[in-house]
């Protein structure tokens, strides 16, 4: 189902307003967005899902996965990658 740009932008705005949503990325393919949420407990997360996310306009379906454990967490871009990119543009 094709989403109008106004609908996509409205969803992004909602995501910015939800404190539990820490990251929101638009994707290509079958899934429109992927969200990274952080909640203090499962009850809070469940409440967010049922009263906020699934109730939002233009949300047709929601799939969730919970992190069991992390194997690597290095946010950001390494400086050597940035330096290499800058040299290519120069």
N, CA, C and O of each residue as an XYZ file, in Angstrom:
360
protein
N       0.857     -1.188      0.000
C       0.000      0.000      0.000
C       0.897      1.243      0.000
O       1.773      1.379      0.854
N       0.680      2.123     -0.933
C       1.493      3.331     -1.060
C       1.072      4.358     -0.012
O      -0.111      4.652      0.161
N       2.061      4.885      0.670
C       1.811      5.897      1.695
C       2.094      7.277      1.109
O       3.114      7.482      0.451
N       1.210      8.197      1.346
C       1.439      9.573      0.919
C       2.507     10.192      1.809
O       2.612      9.872      2.993
N       3.288     11.073      1.227
C       4.371     11.724      1.975
C       3.852     12.418      3.229
O       4.528     12.419      4.259
N       2.675     13.000      3.155
C       2.118     13.685      4.324
C       1.868     12.695      5.465
O       2.077     13.030      6.631
N       1.422     11.477      5.135
C       1.200     10.455      6.159
C       2.514      9.990      6.776
O       2.609      9.808      7.990
N       3.519      9.800      5.939
C       4.826      9.380      6.434
C       5.423     10.441      7.348
O       5.959     10.121      8.409
N       5.333     11.691      6.943
C       5.847     12.794      7.765
C       5.090     12.911      9.081
O       5.686     13.191     10.121
N       3.785     12.699      9.038
C       2.981     12.763     10.266
C       3.398     11.665     11.239
O       3.459     11.894     12.447
N       3.684     10.474     10.716
C       4.133      9.392     11.595
C       5.498      9.718     12.198
O       5.725      9.473     13.382
N       6.396     10.263     11.400
C       7.710     10.663     11.925
C       7.557     11.698     13.035
O       8.251     11.626     14.049
N       6.664     12.648     12.855
C       6.412     13.658     13.890
C       5.912     13.011     15.175
O       6.334     13.386     16.269
N       5.012     12.040     15.042
C       4.517     11.333     16.236
C       5.654     10.617     16.941
O       5.743     10.642     18.168
N       6.516      9.984     16.175
C       7.646      9.262     16.773
C       8.555     10.205     17.555
O       9.056      9.851     18.622
N       8.762     11.398     17.023
C       9.596     12.380     17.729
C       8.976     12.781     19.068
O       9.695     13.135     20.002
N       7.670     12.729     19.165
C       6.968     13.142     20.387
C       6.887     12.029     21.437
O       6.640     12.313     22.608
N       7.090     10.773     21.041
C       7.005      9.660     21.988
C       8.339      9.471     22.695
O       9.327      9.146     22.037
N       8.406      9.660     24.001
C       9.673      9.504     24.733
C      10.258      8.089     24.655
O      11.479      7.936     24.673
N       9.427      7.068     24.568
C       9.939      5.697     24.514
C      10.645      5.389     23.196
O      11.484      4.490     23.144
N      10.323      6.116     22.141
C      10.970      5.895     20.842
C      12.300      6.632     20.849
O      12.345      7.861     20.909
N      13.385      5.862     20.788
C      14.731      6.436     20.812
C      15.287      6.606     19.401
O      16.110      7.488     19.161
N      14.844      5.771     18.472
C      15.268      5.874     17.076
C      14.083      5.536     16.181
O      13.263      4.680     16.513
N      14.006      6.214     15.049
C      12.965      5.950     14.051
C      13.619      6.069     12.678
O      14.182      7.110     12.338
N      13.540      4.999     11.895
C      14.158      4.987     10.568
C      13.138      4.525      9.534
O      12.465      3.513      9.725
N      13.027      5.270      8.441
C      12.179      4.847      7.326
C      12.971      3.839      6.490
O      14.160      4.028      6.232
N      12.292      2.768      6.071
C      12.929      1.708      5.302
C      12.283      1.585      3.929
O      11.197      2.114      3.694
N      12.954      0.887      3.033
C      12.299      0.523      1.778
C      11.883     -0.938      1.886
O      12.398     -1.670      2.730
N      10.969     -1.358      1.050
C      10.517     -2.744      1.107
C       9.157     -2.872      1.770
O       8.353     -1.940      1.751
N       8.907     -4.042      2.360
C       7.600     -4.342      2.951
C       7.301     -3.529      4.199
O       6.142     -3.226      4.480
N       8.327     -3.175      4.943
C       8.166     -2.451      6.207
C       8.481     -0.981      5.971
O       9.489     -0.654      5.345
N       7.623     -0.095      6.468
C       7.834      1.342      6.274
C       8.827      1.936      7.267
O       9.670      2.752      6.896
N       8.726      1.522      8.535
C       9.572      2.093      9.578
C      10.063      1.012     10.526
O       9.414     -0.018     10.714
N      11.229      1.270     11.123
C      11.713      0.472     12.237
C      11.956      1.442     13.388
O      12.576      2.491     13.211
N      11.465      1.082     14.556
C      11.614      1.919     15.742
C      12.455      1.191     16.767
O      12.344     -0.026     16.922
N      13.290      1.928     17.463
C      14.008      1.400     18.615
C      13.415      2.085     19.833
O      13.507      3.304     19.981
N      12.806      1.290     20.703
C      12.128      1.823     21.885
C      12.834      1.347     23.146
O      13.377      0.242     23.187
N      12.822      2.180     24.161
C      13.368      1.810     25.463
C      12.307      2.116     26.501
O      11.841      3.249     26.620
N      11.928      1.081     27.258
C      10.912      1.222     28.306
C      11.474      0.672     29.615
O      12.316     -0.226     29.601
N      11.014      1.205     30.738
C      11.534      0.736     32.031
C      11.098     -0.689     32.380
O      11.756     -1.368     33.168
N       9.979     -1.141     31.788
C       9.485     -2.494     32.062
C       8.519     -2.911     30.952
O       8.103     -2.093     30.132
N       8.173     -4.191     30.943
C       7.287     -4.714     29.901
C       5.890     -4.120     29.967
O       5.246     -3.930     28.936
N       5.425     -3.831     31.157
C       4.091     -3.247     31.310
C       4.000     -1.887     30.619
O       3.019     -1.597     29.935
N       5.014     -1.067     30.799
C       5.053      0.250     30.155
C       5.124      0.102     28.640
O       4.455      0.831     27.907
N       5.932     -0.840     28.176
C       6.058     -1.076     26.739
C       4.728     -1.559     26.153
O       4.306     -1.094     25.094
N       4.077     -2.485     26.840
C       2.778     -2.995     26.388
C       1.747     -1.878     26.313
O       0.965     -1.809     25.364
N       1.748     -1.014     27.302
C       0.820      0.117     27.314
C       1.086      1.049     26.135
O       0.148      1.522     25.493
N       2.355      1.312     25.851
C       2.724      2.142     24.703
C       2.227      1.503     23.404
O       1.659      2.183     22.549
N       2.443      0.203     23.266
C       2.011     -0.492     22.048
C       0.505     -0.396     21.837
O       0.044     -0.077     20.741
N      -0.255     -0.672     22.889
C      -1.708     -0.755     22.731
C      -2.398      0.598     22.703
O      -3.387      0.773     21.991
N      -1.889      1.560     23.468
C      -2.601      2.840     23.538
C      -2.011      3.926     22.647
O      -2.685      4.914     22.356
N      -0.785      3.764     22.214
C      -0.145      4.803     21.394
C       0.159      4.314     19.974
O      -0.407      4.814     19.002
N       1.045      3.349     19.869
C       1.549      2.959     18.551
C       0.472      2.328     17.671
O       0.257      2.784     16.547
N      -0.194      1.310     18.148
C      -1.203      0.653     17.305
C      -2.442      1.512     17.105
O      -3.219      1.280     16.179
N      -2.631      2.506     17.972
C      -3.775      3.417     17.832
C      -3.480      4.590     16.898
O      -4.384      5.351     16.554
N      -2.229      4.737     16.491
C      -1.845      5.863     15.634
C      -2.468      5.724     14.247
O      -2.627      4.620     13.727
N      -2.815      6.865     13.665
C      -3.350      6.875     12.306
C      -2.332      6.269     11.344
O      -1.127      6.466     11.494
N      -2.828      5.537     10.368
C      -2.008      4.963      9.299
C      -1.057      3.863      9.748
O      -0.156      3.496      8.994
N      -1.228      3.327     10.951
C      -0.442      2.166     11.375
C      -1.299      0.937     11.111
O      -2.289      0.692     11.800
N      -0.899      0.163     10.096
C      -1.677     -1.007      9.716
C      -1.321     -2.246     10.499
O      -2.188     -3.067     10.799
N      -0.044     -2.390     10.836
C       0.388     -3.552     11.604
C       1.673     -3.211     12.344
O       2.421     -2.314     11.955
N       1.904     -3.945     13.412
C       3.092     -3.742     14.243
C       3.690     -5.105     14.551
O       2.975     -6.030     14.935
N       4.992     -5.227     14.383
C       5.724     -6.432     14.775
C       6.762     -6.003     15.799
O       7.440     -4.992     15.616
N       6.888     -6.767     16.870
C       7.851     -6.411     17.906
C       8.847     -7.535     18.123
O       8.551     -8.707     17.890
N      10.029     -7.155     18.571
C      11.066     -8.084     19.008
C      11.727     -7.463     20.219
O      11.944     -6.253     20.268
N      12.047     -8.293     21.193
C      12.724     -7.811     22.390
C      14.176     -8.257     22.363
O      14.476     -9.377     21.948
N      15.069     -7.397     22.798
C      16.488     -7.733     22.869
C      16.700     -8.699     24.027
O      16.310     -8.417     25.160
N      17.316     -9.833     23.739
C      17.654    -10.813     24.769
C      19.016    -10.488     25.363
O      19.199    -10.508     26.580
N      19.962    -10.189     24.489
C      21.279     -9.728     24.932
C      21.949     -9.020     23.768
O      21.623     -9.257     22.604
N      22.875     -8.162     24.096
C      23.611     -7.435     23.068
C      24.959     -8.082     22.812
O      25.606     -8.563     23.742
N      25.384     -8.098     21.568
C      26.685     -8.635     21.203
C      27.676     -7.523     20.880
O      28.886     -7.710     21.005
N      27.160     -6.359     20.464
C      28.017     -5.221     20.141
C      27.169     -3.968     20.153
O      26.030     -3.970     19.686
N      27.733     -2.898     20.689
C      27.022     -1.622     20.741
C      28.039     -0.504     20.570
O      28.614     -0.024     21.547
N      28.258     -0.094     19.335
C      29.192      0.982     19.021
C      28.492      2.006     18.139
O      28.687      2.016     16.924
N      27.674      2.871     18.743
C      26.973      3.874     17.937
C      27.944      4.891     17.334
O      29.067      5.063     17.807
N      27.490      5.536     16.310
C      28.312      6.556     15.670
C      29.133      5.981     14.530
O      29.065      4.788     14.235
N      29.903      6.841     13.899
C      30.758      6.457     12.779
C      32.207      6.575     13.222
O      32.593      7.603     13.778
N      33.026      5.543     12.988
C      34.439      5.626     13.368
C      35.135      6.772     12.630
O      34.839      7.043     11.466
N      36.061      7.441     13.321
C      36.764      8.580     12.729
C      37.505      8.210     11.452
O      37.546      9.013     10.520
N      38.093      7.015     11.382
C      38.832      6.648     10.172
C      37.913      6.573      8.950
O      38.342      6.888      7.841
N      36.680      6.168      9.133
C      35.722      6.135      8.029
C      35.387      7.558      7.588
O      35.298      7.839      6.393
N      35.203      8.454      8.559
C      34.929      9.858      8.225
C      36.106     10.489      7.491
O      35.917     11.183      6.492
N      37.322     10.250      7.986
C      38.511     10.823      7.352
C      38.664     10.311      5.925
O      38.982     11.081      5.019
N      38.439      9.018      5.723
C      38.533      8.442      4.381
C      37.495      9.071      3.455
O      37.792      9.373      2.299
N      36.300      9.265      3.955
C      35.224      9.865      3.154
C      35.570     11.305      2.773
O      35.337     11.726      1.640
N      36.124     12.053      3.724
C      36.496     13.440      3.449
C      37.617     13.521      2.418
O      37.630     14.437      1.596
N      38.558     12.577      2.447
C      39.651     12.570      1.473
C      39.132     12.280      0.070
O      39.650     12.825     -0.905
N      38.123     11.434     -0.043
C      37.544     11.109     -1.352
C      36.887     12.341     -1.959
O      36.992     12.568     -3.164
N      36.206     13.145     -1.130
C      35.513     14.339     -1.620
C      36.476     15.472     -1.951
O      36.145     16.340     -2.759
N      37.661     15.482     -1.345
C      38.602     16.592     -1.524
C      39.297     16.566     -2.855
O      40.115     17.440     -3.142
